[in-house]
Amino acid sequence: MQRKIKTAIIGCGKVSHLHAAALQQGYNTELTAIYSRSIEKAKGFATIYGIQAFDDIGKMIKDAGIESVVICTPHPFHADAVIKAAQLGVHCLVEKPLASSLDDCEAMIQYCKTYNVKLGVVSQRRFYAPVQRLRKAIDDGKIGIPALGTINMLGWRDQKYYESDEWRGTWELEGGGVLVNQAPHQLDIFQWLMGPIDEVYGVWANLNHPYIKVEDTALAIVKFKSGALGNIIVSNSQKPGIYGKVHIHGSNGSSIGVQTDGGAMFIAGMSSIAEPPVNDLWTIPGEENLLELWKKEDSDFFNSINAMEYYMKLQNEDFADAILCDRKPMTSGEEGRVTVELFTAIYRSQRDNKPIKFPLEPETDRSDFDGRMTGQ
């Protein structure tokens, strides 16, 4: 019988319920406990899932025999939870993004290395069949080498969304806007497929959300170390949400792409996924006719499952398997750092009005939060 990893959730906000359902369905995961600063909230959550409730991370890990935690707190608090868990020998899977600052990323990665525990970040869209198809086509050399990559993510968040939690729409508690909270999935897939980044020139703005402090739109031009180029457009300013796409164009002229999100964007605990993810671009010679077949197969499968829970289940199962088999998880802490590095470069680029070279190091001698605070 497959051994199950005893897992706890830290933080009991909206996305925590998706993880709880996914962990209870996993073949190698056992949801055991929940932590919240408020014991009343923890008890309410625990009652739903039949688990133990705690308001002390150390006590929870010891008393419940926790081996792994899924961290679902607001972004600026990820590092504190990881450090506490790592020091007690517990593996950490962190909701995206890994953190809102490079300084926090460095601390998390270092503590997990020091205490020999796994560090992963949630990026469940990597498990979508259309995304996996892109990865395989690149690995098989079917497009030559990636030469041009684009992200077009045009979504919408209304005032009700930002008022649903006190931390939303603030630099201090959310860490940023569309770049930090909505775009990390596409940024992760983009860098995963295109490879190491050389430099980024970016700009950001708040176009039509005067009631929040953070950006709702950002653009960037990316140069990769391979010589490839990229373009990023991400926004929360288009009602009711149009699509999220990642397209990769190869050196041999072939193009492949995925629409990860269509229509109104999914909001954990507030809405469902509007449209199935599909490959929306495929010009590899001899494979052009497969696009419609894949769209039908992928849509039929997607509509036959609870998609909000299913891909979280795959993410959690992968992390538990990484623990059991002593391998890297699908999306490691180091890869999570690249996403943070990418959106940090966009903030710094606007501040400094110049391209930002990679790798980026944490800024410990400034108080402008990588240029974010200068834009208020």
N, C-alpha and C positions, 0 to 999 in steps of 0.2 A: 504493500500500500504506500502511496506517495505521502511523504512527510509534509505537513503543513507548517508554514512559518507563522508563528504567533505575532499578529500585527495590531498596532494601535493607531488611532487617528488623533492628531494634535490639532485642535481647533474644530469647532462644530458649526461652521457656516454652511452656506448653500451647497457648495461643491463637496463638502464632507459627506453628504447623504449619497451622492453618486459613488464615492469611493466605498462607503459602507456597503451598499448593495453589491458593488462589484467584488469586494473582498469576500463577502458571504457566498458568492457564486464561484469563486476561484478554486481550481483543483488543488492548488498548493498554498493557499492563503487561509488563515483563520482569524477573523476579526474578533478581538478579545477585549479591547478597552477603548475608551474615549477620554481625552483630556480637554478641559477648558479652564480658563481662569475663574469662571463662574461655576461652582459645583452644581448649582441649580440647572444651568444649561446642560452641563454634562450628564446629569441624571435624566433629564428629559430626553436627550439623545440616546442614552444607554437603554432606556425603557423601550424605545422603538425597536432596537436591534438585539435586545437580550444580552447586553454586554456590561462590563464594569465601568463605573464612572470615577474620575479622579480630577483633582485640581492641583496635583503636584506631579510633575513629570518623572522625577526620580522614584517616588513611591510607586507610581503606576508601573514603571519598568520592572522594579524589583518584585512587587506583590503579584503582578499578573504574568510574570515571566516573558516579557515582551522581547522579541528578537528584531523587529522592524517597525518603523513608524512611517506614516504618510502625513506630511506636514501641510496643513490647509489654512494656516493663519494668513493675515495680510502680508504682503511681500516684504516690508521692512522688518518683520519679526521672524522671518525664516531662519536667519543665522543663529539667533539665540536658541531656538528649538533644536537645530542641528547640532550645535556645540554641546548642549546638555545631553542629548541622546548619544552622540559619538563618544563622549567621555565615559559613558556607561556601556560601551561596546555594542550599541544598537545601530543597525543599518537605517539609512534615511532616504526616502523617496519624497521629493519636494514638489508641490504644485508649481506650475509655471507662473512667472519666470523663476529661475533659481534664486534670484534676489533682485533688488532694485539698484544695487550698487556693486561695483567691482570689488570694493573693500570687503563687503560681506561675502562675495563669492570666494575670494582668496581665503578668508577665515574658514569657511565651510569645507572647502577642498582640503585645506591643510589639516584641520582637525580629523577629518575622516581618514586621511592618509596616516596620520600619527596613531590613531586608535584602530587602524586596520579594519574599517567598516566600509561598506558600499555607499556611494552617493549617486542618486539618480534624480532626474527631473521629469515631470509628467509632460509628455508630448504625444498624446494618444493618436493624433492624426497620422503619425508615421505608420501606424498599423493598418490604415485604410488600404484596401487592395489596389486602388488606382495609384496611390503614392508608392507602394511597394513595386508596382509595375515600372514606374519611372526609375527607381533605384536599380532594378535588374537590367533595364535597357542600357543604362549608363555603364554598369559593371560589365555587361556583355559587349561593350564597344559599339553598340548599334547606332550611336549618333556621333561617332568619333570621340572627341572630348567636349565637355560642356564649354561653349563659347560665349553664350549670352543667356542670362537668367533674368526673369522678371517676376515681381510680386505685384498683383493688383487686388487689394482688399478694400472694398467699398461697403461699409456697413453703417449701422445707425445705433445710437444709444440716446434715449430720451431722458428728460428730467426725472421721471419716476425711477429709472434705473439708478441714476446717481444718488437719489435720495433713499434707496433701499438699504444702504449700509453707510454708516458715518464715515468710513475710511475712503469711500469712492470719490474720485475727482479731486484729490488733494495730493500735493507733493509729499507731505510728511507721512501720510498713512497708506497711500497707494503707490507712491514712488514715481508716478507718471501717468500718462493717459493711454492713448491707443497703442503706442509703442510698447508699453510695459504690460498692459493687461490684455489687449485683444490680438495684437500682431505676433506675439512670440511663437505661436504655432507655425505661421507661415515663414517667419524669420528662421526658425529651426530647420524646416524642410529645405528652404533656400540654401542655407549654408551647408547642410548635409549633402545636398546634391551637387553644389557648385565647387566646394572645396575651400581651402584657406584663403582668407581675405588679406589684401595688401593695404588698401586705403578706402576711406568713405568720405564723400562730401554730402552733407544733408542739411535740410531745413525743416522747421515745424511751425505750426500755428494753431490757434483756436479760432475756427471759422464761424461756428454757429452754436456754441455752448457757453454763453456768458456767465452761467451759474456755476461753472467749475473753474478751478485754477490751472488745470493741466491741458496739454495739447489734445486736440481731437483729430489732427491731420499731420502727416509727416511724409517727406519725399527724400530719396537718396540716390546717388550714383555710386556704384561700388566697382572697384578694381580688384581682381583676384590675383593671387600670386602666380597662377598659371597663365596670366595674360587675358583671361576672360573678363567680360564686363557684365554689370548688372544694374537693374533699375528697380527701385522700391517705391510704391505708392500705397499708403495705408491711411484709412480715414474712418471716422465714426460719424460722418456728416451727411450721409445719403439715405433718405427715407425710402422704404422701410428697411433698407439693406439690399444690396444688389448681388454681390458675389465675393468670394475670396479665391484667387487663382494663383498658381505657381507654374510658370512655363519655362522650359529649358530648350535652347536651340543649340544644336551641335555643330562641330567644325566641318562635318560632311554635308551640312545643309538640312539635316533631318531635325524635326521639332517634336517635342513631347510635352504634355501638360496635364494638369489636374485642376479641377474645380473642387476645392476642399469644402467650400461652403457656398450655398446658393440661397437667395432670398433673404428674409430677415434672419440675422445672425443668432445662433444658439446662445442663450444665457443660462448658466447653471442655476437650477432651482426656480427659474422664472419663465422659461420657454422650452420648447422642444426643437429638434433639428428640422429645418424647413424642407430641405432637399437632400437627396443622397449625394455623396461625393462621387464624381465620375471623371474619367479621362475625357477631356474636351478638346484635345489636340494630339494628333498622332500621324506623322508623315513619314515614318520609317518605310523605305521601299519594301513592298510585298506585304506590309502589315496594315495598310491604310483601311482595308475593309473590316478590320477587327474592331474598330471603334464603336460601332453601333451594337455589336454583339456584347462587348464589355459593358457598355452603358446599361444594357438590359440585364445582364447577369448581376452586375454590381447593385443596380437599383432594386432588383427582385430580392437579393439577399439582404440589403440594407432595410428594406421594408418588412422583412420577415423577423427581425430581431428588435430588441430594445437597444437602439444604437447608442443612447446616452450612457448606458451601463456596460454594454458589450465591449467597447474599445477601452474603457477604463479597466475592465476585467483583464483584457490582454496586457495592458500596461502593468498592472499589479502582478499578474502571473509571471511576466518577464522579469520583473524585479526580484520576486521570490526565487525564481529559477536561477538568477544570477548569484543569489546568496548560496543556494544549495549546490551549485556547480562551480562556484568560485570563479566567475567570469564577469566582464563588464556588463552592466545593463544596456538595453537598447539605446537609451539616451543618458549618457554619463554626466557627472557633475562638470567635467571639463567641457563637454559639448554644451551644457547649459550655460556655462560661462561665456561661450562664443556669442550666444544670443544676447546676453547682457552687454557684452563688449560691442556688439553691433548697434544696439539702440543707444548706448552711451556715446559712441562715436558720432551719432547724429546730433545728440544734444550738444556735445562739445564743438562740433563743426559749425553749428549755427552761432554759438557763442564766439568762436574765434574767427569765423568767416574764412575758413580754409579747410582743405582736406585733412583728415585725421589718419595718420599712419598706424598700422597694426604691428606688433601687439600693443594694447593699451595697458597702462598700469593705473592702479588706484590713485586718485588725487587726495593726498592727506594734508596739503598745505592751503586748501581753499575751502570756503564755506558756501559756495554757490551750487552745490549738488550737481557737479558736472555740467554746469551751465543752465540747468533747469530753472533755478530761482531767478535768473536774470530776465526771464521771459514773462514774469508776472506783470 
